[in-house]
Amino acid sequence: MAQAEPKLTHTSALVLQVIHSGVVYGYTIMDTTGLPSGTVYPALRRLEQEGLIRSEWEKSTVAESEQRPQRKYYKLTPDGRKALAASQKRYPLLVRLVPARQSGV
Amino acid sequence: MKPARLLTIAALLAPRARRAEWLDEWHSELWYVQERSARTDWEVLRFCLGAFVDAWWVRRAEPSDERWIGSPAFCLVVMLAVAAAAAVPFAKLVLHGGASTMIVNSRGFALNEGLILLSAFAVLLSLALLGQGRFIEESHLYNRWARLREGMFLAVKLLLAWSIVFCGTCDAAICFGAVAIRPHTAMVGHVLFFRWVMSDQRRRCPVCLRPLASVCQVGEASRTFLERYGSESGCARGHGVMFTPAVVTNYTATVWRDATIPDSPLSR
């Protein structure tokens, strides 16, 4: 039986799109989407639990050299890329909301 | 209160095993909120309040397999303790004759109680709350034994709920000298408590009777007309998935499915 395409809420799709655009840690996702912290972080956990994204702490030496706390980076998994492609068909405005690849702040 | 302290309090909601990492991430994010943006105190506070939502989400998503707190026995023990706490003062009042103003004769009192219970069930029926626990099942795990266990659990909870409301309202009526309005408070108490019992039953896995976890929204009203639209939650022990439609129509129903059915989200 063919697997059904995963259906994501608009918020989850937006978070995936932002991660795909290169904005890769919690604060900047929140800043880019304008969503409150109480929405963004649970969405990140759920996406990670569903295997659509994965998280990784950056090396402490990098954070120390820049005199800031360590960041937890989020990346799309292959399943996440598929889910995003399906969501972009479902929500055509998604690409326009977060168009260009941005660099991490 | 300092934002970092708020995060420490929120961390208490997160499961112990994940608390340290959870707190590290939120402290890190707080630093960026405070240092890299011109946010007002209110915005920083709002950011920290989001930590409570997140910690609660992490707590709920955590498999409750080993947690005594989520077990059906824990639910019954807590209800039993409350029932005992309400019954002891009532028993003392009866023994010392304090309840005589309320119990003129035992037959009339029993009839009154029966009528109160009937009225409460009539209200629940009219609000369609008694059907809350119903669902269509597509599961081989939800067998005769599981049904019996689920039915017994519900019956014991209803019995305990009744005894808590009965003794509690009698205690309150005598203590506050409000015997005349006891039937009314008892009826309201029964409706509210039975409603909780039914919704608690719905939130549990019908097989192991532990709370369902990982609640997620499926579909969107404006885009999935006639498609799946509602919420889905799964049993942490992998017994199945409960789909609850957001809008109940004649072609949608609450469905409990095995995790092993190919279309089931847990089997993907």
Interface residues (C-beta under 8 A of the other chain):
Chain A: M1 Q3 A4 K7 T9 H10 Y25 G26 Y27 T28 M30 D31 P36 S37 G38 T39 V40 Y41 P42 R45 R46 Q49 R68 P69 Q70 R71 K72 R90 V105
Chain B: D24 E25 H27 S28 E29 W31 Y32 V33 E35 R36 S37 R46 F47 C48 L49 G50 A51 F52 V53 D54 W57 V58 A61 S214 C216 Q217 V218 G219 E220 R223 T224 R228 P262 D263 R268
